[in-house]
Amino acid sequence: KPVQGELANWLAALRGEAEVAVPGEEGLGTVALAEAAYRSAELGRPVRYEIG
């Protein structure tokens, strides 16, 4: 169950017991890509997306 592992890592990082396994910047890129995919489907054409 990957989500449980990620959550456990995140909580450990909050407590100062570990480094975050996946940096927030990486998550932002994933969200930007998903939003671009939805927008592309909405418009029926390719769209550009930017990270940062």
Buried (B, 14 or more C-beta within 10 A) or exposed (E): EEEEEEEEBEEBEEEEEEEBEEEEEEEEBEEBEEEBEEBBEEEEEEEEBEEE
